[in-house]
């Protein structure tokens, strides 16, 4: 069960590094515009906001990796709760798909980590 928990935490971390990449580096490029269905004008105007958001996703990923590397369950739980809260908030205020892309994987990993320890 510990192995499954660690794999899930790692997958959530990888997802957040992916979000970081999209939001910080690809937002104002064809890949980012296609992913988020934006016009070039909108992506350019909102690029600094997206980069800030991407940075926070990077912090979440770093915290999850820190929890994995140190085998620190409370750190993993804390950052998974942060992922869950951010995902629910984003799903309510920005785009419903954030619930499935961010909150749901975080919730599943949180439950498995809690049960495994």
C-alpha positions as CSV (number, residue, x, y, z in Angstrom):
1,X,0.0,0.0,0.0
2,X,2.9,2.4,0.7
3,X,4.2,1.8,-2.8
4,X,0.8,2.7,-4.3
5,X,0.6,5.8,-2.1
6,X,4.1,6.9,-3.1
7,X,3.3,6.4,-6.8
8,X,0.1,8.5,-6.5
9,X,1.9,11.3,-4.7
10,X,4.5,11.2,-7.4
11,X,1.9,11.4,-10.1
12,X,0.2,14.4,-8.5
13,X,3.7,16.0,-8.3
14,X,4.3,15.3,-12.0
15,X,0.8,16.8,-12.8
16,X,1.7,20.0,-11.0
17,X,5.1,20.3,-12.7
18,X,3.1,19.9,-16.0
19,X,0.8,22.7,-14.9
20,X,3.8,24.8,-14.0
21,X,5.3,24.2,-17.5
22,X,2.0,25.1,-19.2
23,X,1.3,28.2,-17.2
24,X,4.9,29.6,-16.9
25,X,6.4,28.7,-20.2
26,X,3.8,27.7,-22.7
27,X,0.9,30.0,-21.9
28,X,1.6,32.5,-24.7
29,X,2.5,29.9,-27.2
30,X,0.4,27.7,-29.6
31,X,0.4,24.8,-27.1
32,X,-0.9,26.9,-24.2
33,X,-3.4,28.7,-26.4
34,X,-4.8,25.4,-27.7
35,X,-4.8,23.8,-24.3
36,X,-6.7,26.6,-22.6
37,X,-8.7,27.7,-25.8
38,X,-7.3,31.3,-25.8
39,X,-6.8,33.9,-28.4
40,X,-3.3,35.3,-28.8
41,X,-4.5,38.6,-27.4
42,X,-5.9,37.0,-24.3
43,X,-2.9,34.7,-23.7
44,X,-0.5,37.7,-24.0
45,X,-2.5,39.9,-21.7
46,X,-2.8,37.2,-19.0
47,X,0.7,35.7,-19.3
48,X,2.0,37.2,-16.1
49,X,-1.0,36.0,-14.1
50,X,-0.6,32.5,-15.5
51,X,3.1,32.5,-14.6
52,X,2.3,33.4,-11.0
53,X,-0.2,30.6,-10.9
54,X,2.3,28.2,-12.4
55,X,4.9,29.2,-9.8
56,X,2.4,28.1,-7.1
57,X,1.8,24.8,-8.8
58,X,5.6,24.3,-8.8
59,X,5.6,24.9,-5.0
60,X,2.9,22.3,-4.6
61,X,5.0,19.8,-6.7
62,X,8.2,20.6,-4.8
63,X,6.4,20.0,-1.4
64,X,5.1,16.7,-2.6
65,X,8.5,15.6,-3.8
66,X,10.0,16.8,-0.5
67,X,7.4,14.6,1.3
68,X,8.4,11.6,-0.9
69,X,12.1,12.0,-0.6
70,X,12.0,12.3,3.2
71,X,9.2,9.7,3.6
72,X,7.4,12.4,5.6
73,X,3.7,11.5,5.7
74,X,2.5,14.7,7.4
75,X,4.3,16.8,4.7
76,X,2.7,14.7,2.0
77,X,-0.7,15.1,3.6
78,X,-0.3,18.8,4.0
79,X,0.6,19.4,0.4
80,X,-2.1,17.0,-0.9
81,X,-4.6,19.0,1.2
82,X,-3.3,22.2,-0.4
83,X,-3.7,20.6,-3.9
84,X,-7.2,19.5,-3.0
85,X,-8.2,23.0,-1.7
86,X,-6.6,24.7,-4.8
87,X,-8.4,22.3,-7.1
88,X,-11.8,22.8,-5.5
89,X,-11.4,26.5,-5.5
90,X,-10.3,26.6,-9.1
91,X,-13.1,24.3,-10.1
92,X,-15.6,26.5,-8.5
93,X,-14.2,29.9,-9.6
94,X,-12.4,29.3,-12.8
95,X,-13.2,26.1,-14.7
96,X,-15.0,22.9,-13.7
97,X,-12.5,20.6,-15.3
98,X,-9.9,21.7,-12.6
99,X,-12.0,19.5,-10.3
100,X,-11.1,16.5,-12.4
101,X,-7.6,17.4,-13.4
102,X,-6.3,18.7,-10.0
103,X,-8.7,18.1,-7.1
104,X,-9.7,14.5,-7.9
105,X,-6.1,13.1,-8.3
106,X,-5.1,15.0,-5.1
107,X,-8.1,13.5,-3.2
108,X,-7.4,10.0,-4.4
109,X,-3.7,10.3,-3.4
110,X,-4.7,11.8,0.0
111,X,-7.0,9.0,0.8
112,X,-4.4,6.3,-0.2
113,X,-1.6,8.1,1.8
114,X,-3.9,8.3,4.8
115,X,-4.9,4.6,4.6
116,X,-1.3,3.5,3.9
117,X,0.3,5.1,7.0
